[in-house]
Amino acid sequence: MKQFILALFIFVLPFQLLANDSWNDSLSQKEELETELKVYPNPVKNNQVTIAFQTKEMKEVRLVNITGKEVLREILDFPEQKKTVKLNNIPNGIYILQIKTTEDKVVSKKLMISRD
């Protein structure tokens, strides 16, 4: 009986979650935000990266290393669609770039810093 209930949770519950419209809406909104966000150049080689949204505005930029430590945080005084961020004191490595929009949505992209 325990195995039957476990199987029910494993196989039926995910389909119920996917069938829920609000779940699908939030996934599609997240995918839309991710496709609207452009980060270039990636990998970064010249100590600066440009972040641009097509239709949204940014209010905060964070850079987190792979251990979860925040290495850069920039709160924008005025919301912007395009921002160039200086990365002079950030060592080479793989980071997560987190952008908070004016609608309080957070979008994350992988960013690699690789200076030769």
N, C-alpha and C positions, 0 to 999 in steps of 0.2 A: 504494500500500500504506500509506503514512504517513497519507493522508487517511482510509482505512478504519479504521485503529487510532485515530486522533483522534476520528472519528465514534463509534466504539465506546465510548470513554471518556466522551464528552459525553452520549450518549444512554442507555447501559446502566448506567454506574456510579451515577448518581443514583437510579435505580430500585432498584438493589441496596441502596443505603444506606437508602432508605425502607422496604424490605422487612425490614431488620434490626430485630428486636424491641427491642433495647436502645436503638437510635436513636429509635424511636417512643416508648419509655418515657421517655427523657430529655426529649424534646419535650413530651410530655404533662405531665410533672412541672413543667417550666418554665412552661407555660401555666397550670397549676393554681396555682402560686405567684403568677404575675402577676395572676390573677383574684382571689386571696385578699387581695392587698395593695391597700389603699385609701389614697390620698393626697389630702388636702383642706385648705383650698380650693386649687384649681389653676386659674387663676393665683393666686399669693399676693399679697395686697394689704395685710395687716395685720401684717407682720413675724413671723408664725409659721405653721407648717404642722403638721398632724396626720397621723401615719403609723400605720396600724392593720392588723394581720393578723387574720384570723378564727380560725385554728387554730395558726399558727406563732408563735414568739417571736423577737424581734430581739436581736442582741447588738452590732451596730455599724451606724452610720448615716454615710454619706459623701455629700457634695455636690461634684460635679465640674463645672467650667464647660465650654463648648464647645471650648475649646482643650486640654482634658485636665488642667487644673490643679485639684488638690484645694483647695477653698475652705473646707470644713468637714468635720471628722471627730469623731464622738462615739462612744466605746466605752462601752457601758452596763455598769454594775457588776452589775446584776441583769437577766436577760432579761425583756423586756416584750412584750406584744402590742400595746400602744398607747403612742405617745410623741408629745409636742408639742415641736417643735424651734424655737428662736428664731432668726430670720434678720435680726437688727438691722443688722449691718454688711455684709451681702451686697448688692451692687448689683443693679439691675434686669437681667434677662437670662434666657437659657434655660440650664438646667442638667440634669444627669443625677443623679438621686437613686439611690444604691446602698444596698441594705439587705442585711446579712449575717444569716442566721438562725442559731439555735443548732445547726442541722445543717450549717453551713458552706455553705449554698446562698446565692448572690447573686442578688438580683432588682433590676432597674433600671427606673426610670420617669422620664419627662421631667417636669421641673418648671419652671414659668415664674414669675418674680418680676416683678411689674408694679405698682409703687406709683404712684399718680396725684399 
